[in-house]
Amino acid sequence: MQKTITILGCGWLGLPLAVKLTHSGWKVKGSTTTPHKLNTLAINNIDPYLVQLKRLDIADPGFFDSDVLLINVPPSLRKQTEQEYLAQMTELAQVVTASPVRYVVFISSTAVYPELNKMICDVNEVDSDNALYRSELLFTQNIAFKTTVIRLAGLIGPGRHPSRFFAGKQGIPNGKAPINLIHLDDCIGIIEQTLIQQKFGFTWHTAAPTHPEKQEFYTAATKQADLASPGFMDELKDWKIISSDKITDELGYQFIHPDLMAWPGN
């Protein structure tokens, strides 16, 4: 029987993931918040739905009629407060509880970890007040379905060239801090392997296994993009390194782009 997955949030990550899953034989339902993107979903063989988190009461209930739900809607704290985001996620958890969904993949961020000046291996070393972490709990603590949380590091890839962050800027602090980034190809690969292996009930974090200094990586990225070089302060302040060991050990995943210094722009 063909498996069905609902992807809440078909943006930079969600859309290419949805396309990949359709090619792998999944029936995919995808959401957007803007009507003009519905056709983009449809022409990619994705069942299109218009879904607003703040108006879940009017969402088509068929959207949540799936085997698996993937949630890819990080908070936009420039447009809403943490309290508003958590209220929306609380309502979403209630909707999912009442739906046929029994497996959830929650896309989170390594921003839930504070700068502890060490390598982060333990998934529990979080800032417990972080809004995204608190939203994770709404799903991981719900016994109506099994949830896997995937905390992604900084996202790079098509349309997100790393040179855009610091090109031409000067006096950038913490130039010697290690970076934590992950390419779109690896985000999709890790999610797909989670689904293939049915690894539900886990919490993982992931970044490319190399962590060059900020000044080294972003200087190379701007040079590759033929942009003005940034200027960094040659100092090391607070930092963290996101270990990829757990994702490789428990999922057996092999990174497509393990060496960030070999990548920029590809």
Secondary structure as GFF3:
##gff-version 3
##sequence-region A 1 266
A	DSSP	beta_strand	4	8	.	.	.	ID=ss1
A	DSSP	alpha_helix	14	23	.	.	.	ID=ss2
A	DSSP	beta_strand	27	32	.	.	.	ID=ss3
A	DSSP	three_ten_helix	35	37	.	.	.	ID=ss4
A	DSSP	alpha_helix	38	43	.	.	.	ID=ss5
A	DSSP	beta_strand	47	50	.	.	.	ID=ss6
A	DSSP	three_ten_helix	53	58	.	.	.	ID=ss7
A	DSSP	three_ten_helix	61	64	.	.	.	ID=ss8
A	DSSP	beta_strand	68	71	.	.	.	ID=ss9
A	DSSP	alpha_helix	82	97	.	.	.	ID=ss10
A	DSSP	beta_strand	103	109	.	.	.	ID=ss11
A	DSSP	three_ten_helix	110	112	.	.	.	ID=ss12
A	DSSP	beta_strand	118	120	.	.	.	ID=ss13
A	DSSP	alpha_helix	131	140	.	.	.	ID=ss14
A	DSSP	beta_strand	146	152	.	.	.	ID=ss15
A	DSSP	beta_strand	154	156	.	.	.	ID=ss16
A	DSSP	three_ten_helix	162	164	.	.	.	ID=ss17
A	DSSP	beta_strand	181	183	.	.	.	ID=ss18
A	DSSP	alpha_helix	184	196	.	.	.	ID=ss19
A	DSSP	beta_strand	203	206	.	.	.	ID=ss20
A	DSSP	alpha_helix	214	224	.	.	.	ID=ss21
A	DSSP	beta_strand	240	242	.	.	.	ID=ss22
A	DSSP	alpha_helix	245	251	.	.	.	ID=ss23
A	DSSP	three_ten_helix	260	262	.	.	.	ID=ss24
###
